Amino acid sequence: MDCNGSDARHRILILGGGFSAIYAARRLERTLARDAKVEITLVNRDNYFLFTPMLHEVAGGELETHCIVNPIRKLLRRVRFFCGEVQSIDLPGKRVTVTHGKSAHPHELEYDQLVLALGSTTNFFGLAGVEERAFAMKTLDDAIRLRDHLIAQLDEADFDCASDSRDWLLTFVVAGGGFAGVETAGSINDFIHESLRFYPHLKREMIRVVLVSSGSVILPELREKRSVRTTQARSTRHRGLDRRTSPTSHRPVHRAQRRPPHRVQYADLDCRELCSSIARAFGVQKATRPNRRQSFL
């Protein structure tokens, strides 16, 4: 790959690999990519597009990872793809520095037009203990880690010697009452209950999945569709989820003890609870550099 873009073609550079970046690239591919005078390049840290709305189904064991990923090279046939990390953007010079490979080998990509679609990362709002101990629900790694953790808790709780610890080992707290939080809580609840048949010492009444939400309602996105929101709220109660709301706080969890069992303090509620897991599904912030990278060919 010639990474210097030294030809006279009009160069469009897209940074990111989420919904905005992929749909922009596909639109440009249909309208401009056939023009020999136009070169379109997309840069992303992963070589796949992740369908994030279904992450909770991977965490709950309903789907395998390959079901919600699609290789970017397969999606974009006429767009050049650079799998690497964005290090810096020189706006006056119209160039972006990117690195790739284990050695973080640098390249400079020049452009005439730049599309920024770098997405977001989880925002922990500086809450004590939450960033260190909570499971986010943002990446494929997050979903896999949460699923592995749920299985580990069931394995641990099934031992006779863990009978005194089962209350907190089998209590799972999901923070966030929006779509991501409700779907994650539902998937955790279903996964745990459907797995109990493999654990002879565990009973349904031992399981607690707590959905904690800021505000007075869950699913505030459906504020204009009250009937749908009411149906979803009834569904969570029917499935045995324990709902907690914090009407005057924008953060459902105030703090979490770092070492297990985690002692969770709910915002605006005079309540502390021991649990084995905290899944966090509220708030995002601007994108930062990742710690890990996976590949799907």
Secondary structure by P-SEA (a helix, b strand, c coil): cccccccccbbbbbccccaaaaaaaaaaaacccccccbbbbbbbcccccccccaaaaaaaccccccccccccccccccbbbbbcccccccccccbbbbbbccccbbbbbbbcbbbbcccccccccccccccccccccccaaaaaaaaaaaaaaaaaaaccccccccccccbbbbccccaaaaaaaaaaaaaaaaacccccccccccbbbbbbbcccccccccccaaaaaaaaaaaaaaabbbbbbbccccccccbbbcccccccccccccbbbbbcbbbbccccccccccccccccc
